[in-house]
């Protein structure tokens, strides 16, 4: 991504998807204080998600289908306006933080096809605007918290989880009852 892009301080919507960009993601996105939407999906970005890349104005962040590693940075939970987060189809590890429940405006949370472990925290029910939750194709276990479906004002339009038996041993990773 050319450095000259960051001189455009009034950018509100940046879509650089499907461009075969490579290298690491710059933390300089945080310098764009008016940035509403950042789409970097379907590229070849590597490395971690920089903890200092977010601007408080961000409402949509798409970084799916890259080659990102590491955990989901805690700084994402400071984005109180965030409605859409796509980190799917990377190689992120760690757990799904209970702090996601703090993101009250979140409508779409896409974390599918990573290397996330642990359980789905019941605090996700705090995302009272949630319409779509995709967490399938990870290494999650346990039960889908009933609070996740019960707490939203309308039923989830899409819930993706590994409720079918895993091919290796025939047991479900997430029990969906």
Secondary structure as the mmCIF struct_conf table of DSSP 4:
data_model
#
loop_
_struct_conf.conf_type_id
_struct_conf.id
_struct_conf.beg_label_comp_id
_struct_conf.beg_label_asym_id
_struct_conf.beg_label_seq_id
_struct_conf.end_label_comp_id
_struct_conf.end_label_asym_id
_struct_conf.end_label_seq_id
HELX_RH_3T_P HELX_RH_3T_P1 UNK A 3 UNK A 7
TURN_TY1_P TURN_TY1_P1 UNK A 9 UNK A 10
STRN STRN1 UNK A 13 UNK A 15
TURN_TY1_P TURN_TY1_P2 UNK A 17 UNK A 18
BEND BEND1 UNK A 19 UNK A 19
STRN STRN2 UNK A 22 UNK A 24
HELX_LH_PP_P HELX_LH_PP_P1 UNK A 25 UNK A 26
HELX_RH_3T_P HELX_RH_3T_P2 UNK A 27 UNK A 31
TURN_TY1_P TURN_TY1_P3 UNK A 33 UNK A 34
STRN STRN3 UNK A 37 UNK A 39
BEND BEND2 UNK A 42 UNK A 43
STRN STRN4 UNK A 44 UNK A 48
TURN_TY1_P TURN_TY1_P4 UNK A 51 UNK A 52
TURN_TY1_P TURN_TY1_P5 UNK A 56 UNK A 57
STRN STRN5 UNK A 60 UNK A 62
BEND BEND3 UNK A 65 UNK A 66
STRN STRN6 UNK A 67 UNK A 70
HELX_RH_3T_P HELX_RH_3T_P3 UNK A 74 UNK A 78
TURN_TY1_P TURN_TY1_P6 UNK A 80 UNK A 81
STRN STRN7 UNK A 84 UNK A 86
BEND BEND4 UNK A 89 UNK A 90
STRN STRN8 UNK A 91 UNK A 95
HELX_RH_3T_P HELX_RH_3T_P4 UNK A 98 UNK A 102
TURN_TY1_P TURN_TY1_P7 UNK A 104 UNK A 105
STRN STRN9 UNK A 108 UNK A 110
BEND BEND5 UNK A 113 UNK A 114
STRN STRN10 UNK A 115 UNK A 118
HELX_RH_3T_P HELX_RH_3T_P5 UNK A 122 UNK A 126
TURN_TY1_P TURN_TY1_P8 UNK A 128 UNK A 129
STRN STRN11 UNK A 132 UNK A 134
BEND BEND6 UNK A 137 UNK A 138
STRN STRN12 UNK A 139 UNK A 140
STRN STRN13 UNK A 142 UNK A 143
HELX_RH_AL_P HELX_RH_AL_P1 UNK A 146 UNK A 150
BEND BEND7 UNK A 151 UNK A 154
BEND BEND8 UNK A 157 UNK A 157
STRN STRN14 UNK A 158 UNK A 160
BEND BEND9 UNK A 164 UNK A 164
STRN STRN15 UNK A 165 UNK A 165
HELX_LH_PP_P HELX_LH_PP_P2 UNK A 166 UNK A 166
TURN_TY1_P TURN_TY1_P9 UNK A 167 UNK A 169
BEND BEND10 UNK A 170 UNK A 170
STRN STRN16 UNK A 172 UNK A 172
BEND BEND11 UNK A 173 UNK A 173
STRN STRN17 UNK A 174 UNK A 175
#
